[in-house]
Amino acid sequence: MTTAENPRIQLDAQGLVTAICQDEATGEVLMVAHMNPDAVARTLESGEMHFYSRSRQAPWHKGETSGAFLHVSSAQVDCDGDVLLFKVRADGPACHTGERSCFFTPLPEAPEYERSDAGPGVLSEVFQVIRQRQQ
């Protein structure tokens, strides 16, 4: 098989790949989340979106709690293999806020920035704090 027939999915350092969910009818981007290989497999097997929650460090079946399932009509991988695009049909709002899409906030001309508390360096930071407190 050629790469185009069987592309490799490139996982990040946490073993995840970014997934974009786009409304199959309108083309509107509904949400962006992350998937591990198990979430990709569950999505392809079930036809409903499954993700991996970075904050909870746990699998997440979109709609399991809210009833707003995302049904997959097609799945594609980008040319670099590091982003997945799912065209979906939504049973309800895709955003946890109740909005149809997670992209409802306009970006200001001078946005404010903040770093996420968790990330690849968080374990070394925790280790340093533990070492300091042991002394």
N, C-alpha and C positions, 0 to 999 in steps of 0.2 A: 504493500500500500504506500501511496505517496503521503507526504505531510498534509496535503490538502484533504485527503480522504480520512486520515486518522491523526489529527493535530495533537500535539502534546500540550497539556495545560501546565503553565508555569506557576508554581506555588511560591508565595512570598516566604520570608524567614519564619513566619508563624504557621506555615503549612496551609495558607488560605489563598483564595483567588477572589478578586472583585467580581460581583455579579450585578448587572444592570437589568432592571425589569421595566419593560416598555409596553404600553398599551398596544395590543395588536391592531386595533381599529384606528386609533388617532395618532399613534406614534409618540404620544406623550411619555416622558420618562416618569415612572411612578415612584421608584425607589432604587437605592443602591445599597447593597449589603455584601457580606462575605460568605464564602462557602468553603468547606473542607471537602476532601474527596468523598466522604460518606454523604454529605449533603447533596453533592452533585449526583451521586448514584441514586439516592432516594428521590430526588427531583425527577430524574429521567425515568425511574421505575414507576412512580406514582402519577406523574403528570401535574403535580402540585409543587409549589416552591418550598424548598427546605433550605435553611441557612445555618451558619454557625455564628453564635453570638460571641463577639470578642469580649464584651463586658461581663457576661455571665459564664463564659468559657463552657458553653453547652450548645447542643443542637437546638434548632428552632424551626418548627413547622408553621409557616406563615398562615394565619387564619385559625389555628387550632384553638386559641382563646377567644378571638374576636368574631370568628365566623367569616372574616373577609379573606377568603382563600384566593390565591393567585394560580390560575390554571394555565399551564404552559401550552402554547400552540407551536412554538419553534425555539430552538436553541442554537446559538452560534458562538464561535470563539474568534477573538480578533486576530490580526495578522501576527502579533507577537506571542499569542497564547496566554496572555496575562489578564485578560478581561473576558467575561462571558456575557452574552446578551441573550436575554430570554424575552420573547414576545409572549404576553400573557393576557388573559381575560380575568378581570378582577370581580369578585363577588361583592365588594364594598370598598371602603377607603383603604388605600395602601399604607397610609401613614398612621402611626400610633396616635397622632393628635386628632384623628378623625378627618383630616383633609384627604382629598382624593389622591394627591401626590405629595411626596415629602419635599418637593421643590416649590414652595409657595412663598418663600421669603426673598425679596429682592436683595441683591448684593449691593451694599453701599459703595460709594466711590473710594472711601477710606475705611476699609474693614478693620476691625480689631482682631487680633490673633491671640491664641492661647495654645499651649502645648497640652496634649493629652497626658493624664497622669500615668497611664499604662503604656508600655511599649517595650521594645527590645532591651532598653537599658534599665528598666525598672527593677529587674532582679539584682543587678549589680548595685543599684542604689540601696535596695533593702539590705543586701549583704553588708554594705559599708556601714549602715546604721547599726546593724547587729554587732559588727566588730567594734564600733565605737562604744557601744553600751556595755560590751564585755570588759572593756578596759577600765 
